[in-house]
Amino acid sequence: MCGIVGYVGPRQAAPLLIDGLKRLEYRGYDSAGIALISEGRLLVEKAAGKIAQLEAQMGKDVPSAVTGIAHTRWATHGAPNTRNAHPHTDCTGSLAVVHNGIIENATVLRTKLQENGHKFASETDTEVLAHLIEEFYAGSLAEAVAAALREVEGTYGIAVVSTEEPDTIVAARLGSPLLVGVGSGENFVASDPSAVLQHTRSVVYLDEGEMAVVTPAGYRMMDRQSAPLTKAVSRIDWDLATVERGGHAHFMLKEICEQPESIRNVLRGHLLEEEGAAKLGGLNLSDEELLGINRIVITACGTSWHAALVGEYMLEEIARIPVEVEYASEFRYRSPILDEHTLVIVISQSGETADTLAALREAKRRGARTLGLVNVVGSTIAREVDGGIYLHAGPEIGVASTKAFTSQIVALALFTLYLGRRRSLSILQGREIVQALQRLPEQVEAVLAKQDQVEALAERFMRATNVLYLGRGFNFPVALEGALKLKEISYIHAEGYPAAEMKHGPIALIDELMPVVFIAPQDAVYVKIVSNIEEVRARGGRVIAVVTEGDTAIRKLADESIEIPKTLDMLTPVLASVPLQLFAYHIAVRRGCNVDQPRNLAKSVTVE
């Protein structure tokens, strides 16, 4: 959710922190702020809006300082204004805190602190932390932070500085990602590797309940009881160029165009063509254990939930095993029925989604085996699952997920193939799936080559106020995802629906002003969706159809059509989603929307 970066070392802190914030802005952009320790004084600058506003406000006369922390906010408690922007300070003005997460007992703590004479300047839950640390400070910032956190209920990733210890940053995490960037004579704190990648590739990830005391000379790790910990240093294997726009107008467009490569990365080293099978070494499940599974539950949020629905269709049809898909945000609150014969698959691009992480922990508590599909190596979910599949799609900066979605579907296809060949799937069927997966990157490139056509389509429909997306079978989730993309970045109301269910309500909305997008490849339900198109035409609706190359029948019925290559039914969601991503993107651009940073949204939702 919010972005945190801290620096301590010999260099000027302010430019480093501002640059780090810019690389974290996708995590939140309601407000931004910076705290610097300069000549024994704590200097705080905050601004509502994006980081550029903070940078402009600071101007060129930035104070000299070699220690500082900074924050870009996605608001939870308190309006997104300057007053509520981080960092927050204590009563003395000598201590500053930045925070990602939610302090659930903030109201109770605030009341107690006010009774002790503390004065609050904001509406945020975070400010409680600053005053708590002040209350416990007795000569050691680390001990004061540890004592304060023992009073806290909720989630946090925090960084704290104080004029009393001007060359020190204290960091801590519980439920919100945080890492130490290890440099030479300098060190960093950040919520995401992208903030420090320009300066170091060596990072230490904090796990739940851990703290770090960071100085120019090094760092030490401890738990909240101040017991020392030894942590391994991880190396980031992607470079800075992967988080730049690379000549594209927006990160979202760059990431849409990266999908051939991101799919290749998911598949690399996993396909066994001769055997008609997949090789997945990270599952940490023996064949005996896997065959002992009699039920799969997939849980996720947002776009990842749509990928999970595609996975459900794949696994039930190909691997012949019962599958349920659950919203992670609801999962643990309804007492799910799980046991040692249940496999729970959790899907999260960031590997830090709070609801999905909570669902994972509930599944483990109830004795289920767990697998993760994540894109971020070293993320919390990646560390806590029993096994899983890394997507290796590269950083996804655009808030609206694109390449992660298609990569998740491909990863689920690999797992389906892997499990299917251990159950009832024949070698010939397996080879057919392998060959189709091998063709997929080139087929996505063919769809991307139609961008001009999609852009022209966006020009014609950019003024729509409502759009209905319809699909059947494997492509019903694509309808949901297409509608979500349009809503997220263009702010046009859109709904995804099973095409046959249109008759049970949504058909009442259809008139000559209503664009209806059909995902209609030549698959097992093709004849049925042609009938659904006829129903819309009969009521004057404007039909946009995603069709298989060479399909003249639907092209005659539709007002507009976009062709995709022929593939297996189970893989059509990958190809069909690409033109819908482009459609949403180009509409949003024409409507003047901030594509990469849509209002009220953040990339990684690390609060419940």
BAMARSE-68354 format. One record per residue (C-alpha): residue in one letter; z, y, x. Coordinates in steps of 0.001 Angstrom, whole numbers, plus 500000, padded with zeros to 6 digits. Each point is the difference from the previous one (the first is absolute). Example, Ala and Ser with C-alpha at 12.3 -4.5 7.8 and 13.67 -1.06 7.14 Angstrom:
2
A507800495500512300 S499340503440501370 
This chain:
608
M500000500000500000 C501065503047502079 G499033500364503663 I502504500393502854 V499366500797503658 G502399500945502800 Y499645500822503696 V502322500291502959 G498763500523503551 P498692502608502440 R497064501316497947 Q499952502688497330 A501055498219496830 A498477502180497279 P496268499315500613 L500691496283500425 L501937499877496739 I497394501959498031 D497243497736501306 G502063496937499079 L500585501368496499 K496264500467499490 R499484496306500688 L502721499183497472 E498930502388497264 Y498503497171497947 R503588498798499457 G500938503176498130 Y498858503585499815 D502216501884497540 S501716501962502781 A500629499866503729 G502576501181502488 I501149499891503604 A503358500312501796 L500110500966503685 I502890500318502411 S499317503080502065 E502462501503502470 G502949498431498266 R498920501149496525 L498567498006497092 L496818501590498668 V498577498768496696 E496662500924498456 K498892498671496591 A497106500584497620 A498873498752496612 G496544498450499986 K498101498277502751 I500663499991503728 A497383502703500569 Q502259502351498043 L502916499238502317 E497802500450503066 A498716503359498752 Q503517501123499171 M501240499186503497 G497107501897501591 K499463500149503738 D503498501093501030 V501547496546499866 P503422499790501668 S500310498053503230 A501699496674499237 V499873496471501418 T501847498251497164 G499067500016496347 I499355498123496767 A497457500646497239 H499187498777496511 T497257499995497375 R501332499367496515 W499083498086496876 A502544501285497505 T502507497696498282 H503149502061499410 G499396503695499519 A496827501999499434 P497390500162502787 N500899503484501239 T501176501604503237 R503655499775499023 N499801496232499626 A497783499409503010 H501436498107502967 P501700500332502477 H503359500586498326 T502947501445501884 D503775499899499852 C502343502903499283 T500194501000503661 G496242500159500469 S500304497859503121 L498782496657498627 A496726499056498276 V498819496880498172 V496604498753498834 H499943497112497555 N497674497611498239 G501535498012497141 I502456500564497167 I503784500387500237 E501038498428496711 N503620501169500070 A499058503551501039 T501575501595496913 V503372498373500623 L499907500872503693 R498940503579499307 T502931500515497647 K502474498702502578 L498499502133502763 Q500055503112497833 E503664499355499284 N500504499989503785 G498377503424500257 H496399499119500843 K497293502356498709 F496637498579498950 A496719501890500254 S497588497545498321 E499604497598497090 T499208497033502237 D501901496804500565 T499255500351503726 E502213503025500541 V503006497780499270 L499282498190503276 A500211503191502054 H503394500883498559 L501295496441500280 I499090499880503689 E501672503394500476 E503099498616498300 F500188497037502380 Y498992501737503220 A502692499712502699 G498078500261503245 S497404497223499556 L496897500559497867 A499198496267499919 E503478499101498753 A499907502773497400 V496633498782498675 A501242496399499888 A503141501026498117 A498016502096497540 L497539497210499295 R502818497609499198 E500763502312497052 V496430500001498749 E498389497866497285 G496227499916499877 T497145500059502490 Y499258502117503017 G498033500579503128 I501649502959501724 A499892502020503183 V502846502335500943 V500414502677502691 S502951502199500904 T500576502942502335 E503106498144501188 E497727497379501612 P496765501920500590 D498115497212501788 T500651497307497400 I498423498746496771 V501874497470497893 A497811497908497691 A500887497365497411 R498256497929497337 L500819498086496876 G497044499322497744 S497693502615501506 P497910499383503146 L500891501592503314 L499136499381503637 V500700501277503491 G496958500946502062 V500780499158503627 G498582502416502574 S500573500840503656 G502771502584500291 E499547500747496313 N500438498128496736 F499037500346496363 V501238499062496551 A497529499499497144 S499481498335496671 D496527498830500997 P498335499141503353 S497132502408499323 A502349502932500656 V500642498930503613 L496873498085500930 Q498547502899501958 H503009499836502321 T501048496342500146 R498971496560498828 S503455498502500559 V502259500017496949 V503259498445498885 Y500285499372496256 L503394500518498428 D501041497247497617 E502280500359496991 G503386501512500772 E499066500916503569 M500456503273501874 A498466501468503150 V501365502645502352 V497003501575501719 T500061502238503101 P497366500948502611 A501365497298502282 G499752497184497481 Y501419498582496812 R502718497647498876 M500141498000496797 M503022499143497890 D501049498968496507 R501973502171497593 Q503232498650501501 S498798501354503369 A499566496504501474 P497208500049502640 L496679498265499287 T497134498817502185 K496534500599498553 A496542498974501123 V497365502622500789 S496750499604498016 R496582501235501092 I497623501753497593 D496543498476500400 W497887502622498188 D498995503332501467 L500124503571498792 A496332500071499063 T500700497594497164 V502195502548498266 E497510502864500329 R497280500684497440 G497178499143502400 G497539502549498590 H500676499185496346 A501021502759497607 H503086498069498894 F502076497039501131 M499245498288496698 L496265500074500623 K500514498801503571 E502103497096498752 I497491499084497293 C497300499885502663 E502216497911502322 Q500152497090497551 P497341497824501647 E502007500129503219 S503396499636498318 I498748496881498181 R498686498591503281 N503438500596501483 V501715498084497199 L497615497072500429 R499902499936503809 G501155496668501371 H500941498573496591 L496831498255498755 L499136496384500806 E496434499584498737 E499462496333500838 E503289498989498346 G499467502393497087 A503512501271500578 A502146502846501255 K502388500141502947 L503178501986499317 G502549499652502756 G502488502557498737 L501056498307496768 N502823498044501635 L499633497314497330 S499190496382500787 D497471498207497823 E502869497983498546 E501921503151499116 L496897501630498580 L499206497022497809 G503593500080498772 I499327503401498436 N499329499641496274 R499790503657499032 I499020503309501592 V501252503453499087 I498178503021501430 T501768503345499855 A498746503449500965 C499593503603498822 G497025502207499153 T496711499049501604 S501620497005501702 W500950498718496530 H496333500091499018 A499152497957503097 A502742497574498962 L498287499504496623 V496781499034501781 G502074497603502088 E501412498433496859 Y496502499270498697 M498959498566503388 L502999497771500517 E500030498568496505 E496256499319499887 I499446498809503577 A503377498613501150 R501097498862496511 I503574501233500172 P501884502110497415 V500287503665501023 E501857502952498504 V499541503622501007 E502985502322499726 Y500494503715500406 A502391500245502934 S501755502925498332 E501030497729497091 F500405496717501811 R503633500029501060 Y501271501615496840 R499044497174497681 S501687497052501742 P496847498122501065 I500022496202499971 L499429498871503576 D500945496995502091 E499107498248503259 H496721498775498466 T498848503552499243 L497923501954502491 V500324503766499651 I497197502047501547 V500743503700500497 I497139502432500592 S500443503453501534 Q497588502005502124 S502804501798501824 G502436497112500016 E502660502529499002 T499558500428496224 A503571500184498708 D499455498105496745 T498026497242501720 L502608499675502731 A502726499718497357 A497975497305498204 L499638498106503269 R503742500060500607 E500705498840496454 A497569497108500435 K501681498937503227 R503433500286498401 R498879497581497292 G498727497446502489 A496238500488499736 R497658499739502978 T498313503321500809 L496712501174501471 G498867503558500686 L496590501658499957 V500483503244501931 N497907502307502132 V502644501414502322 V501178497818502857 G503754500195500442 S500620501400496499 T503165499008498174 I498289497582497623 A498146498412502909 R503294499405501753 E501870498635496988 V497502497562498449 D499938496352501032 G496347500357500998 G496812501729498979 I496627501538500773 Y499412503288501785 L497006501899498651 H499131501768503272 A498101502575497939 G501158502865502212 P501976503032498851 E499314501134496460 I500778503712499752 G498408500915496665 V502610499736497276 A497599498182497672 S499654496525501480 T496489498692500616 K499504497794503047 A503468498498499626 F499111498893496457 T496862498130500991 S501751498589503071 Q502800498692497787 I497483498229497778 V498345498407503021 A503385498912501383 L500821498436496625 A496628498225500093 L500894498566503419 F503331498766498698 T498282498554496918 L497571498120502225 Y502828498830502252 L502078498694497113 G497039498716498006 R498808497751502807 R503479498448500129 R499892499312496285 S496808499191498093 L497258502193501490 S497127497991501512 I498539500665503423 L496690501062498401 Q501761502504497763 G501963501204502997 R496836500539502048 E498497502014497152 I503030502317500009 V499953500320503802 Q496319500938499997 A500518502536497227 L502881501582501906 Q497863500196503142 R497299501910498086 L502454502423498436 P500110502757502709 E496208500364500003 Q499966500024496194 V502574502817499958 E497755501919502412 A497157499565497511 V502136501483497225 L501058502924502206 A496311500734500579 K499805500961496320 Q502392502919500477 D497356502609499151 Q499397498298496671 V503727499930499232 E500336503646501021 A497254500985497548 L501800498005497316 A503230501861500771 E498179503313499572 R498964498993496462 F503439498821498903 M502384502335501849 R500869501904496821 A501124496965498041 T503530500248498625 N500491496299499268 V498393496906501505 L500369496368498922 Y499582497206502585 L499300496485498682 G499769496653501754 R500545496297499356 G501254497088502063 F500249500796503695 N498837503535499292 F502608501019497473 P502282501030502919 V497062501985501404 A499892501962496738 L503697500798500444 E499465501040503605 G496930502116499213 A501932501874497331 L502967500479502326 K497815501490502741 L498511502522497604 K503414500975498667 E501595500274503426 I497577502370501649 S498001501789497271 Y502746500341497348 I497624498739497304 H501653497745497448 A498627496490500345 E500989496580498731 G499116496519501186 Y499818497300497339 P498790496433499497 A496542500442498500 A500603497649497081 E503245501796499139 M498081503225499458 K499513498965496372 H503760499932499525 G500547503732500315 P498086501925502708 I496717499730498107 A501391502708497692 L499672502475502898 I496342499390500709 D497506502721499154 E497087501774501688 L502393501851502333 M501789496873501307 P498643498468503230 V500693496257500049 V499796498254503367 F499230496279499801 I500528497699502962 A497292497535499008 P498743497737502798 Q498170496785499149 D503065497787499942 A501528497412497685 V500685502566497249 Y496737501914500318 V498695499197496502 K503270501164498471 I500040503343501794 V496391500670498939 S501255499723496408 N502790502481500810 I497413502458501354 E498041499695496771 E503173500847498054 V500461503198501987 R496334500974499640 A500221499531496245 R502677502696499912 G498190502502502169 G502013499448503183 R498439500838503380 V499805496789502037 I500305499865503779 A499620496439501274 V500687498351503334 V497501497134500015 T498619497276502241 E496835500851501929 G496918499221497938 D501779500038496624 T497415501634497746 A501699499033496725 I503051502239500398 R497979502720501697 K498066500343496744 L503224500312498009 A501918502332502324 D499542503742500369 E500724499606503707 S500361496969502256 I501045499248503575 E498945496739501596 I502130497794502222 P498923496846501888 K500481496547498540 T503101498136501154 L502513497470498722 D501819501063496842 M503312500107501879 L498640502533502512 T498213502365497617 P503132502216499790 V499506500967503651 L496415501141499452 A500520501487496537 S502942502145501054 V498047501872502706 P497703502027497685 L503002500796497802 Q501866501346503039 L496994502172500874 F499629501114496392 A503613501177499837 Y499727501646503407 H496880502031499249 I501267501092496589 A503253501180501573 V498135501953502692 R497854501718497379 R503045500896497959 G501591501640503040 C502884497523500240 N501908499220503168 V498662496493500497 D502271498874502820 Q503151501572498595 P499879499801496212 R502729501824498172 N503344498276499434 L499021496934502036 A500914498683503429 K498589497165502055 S503027497861500605 V502505499949497137 T503252499237501762 V502287501005497133 E500511498170496729 
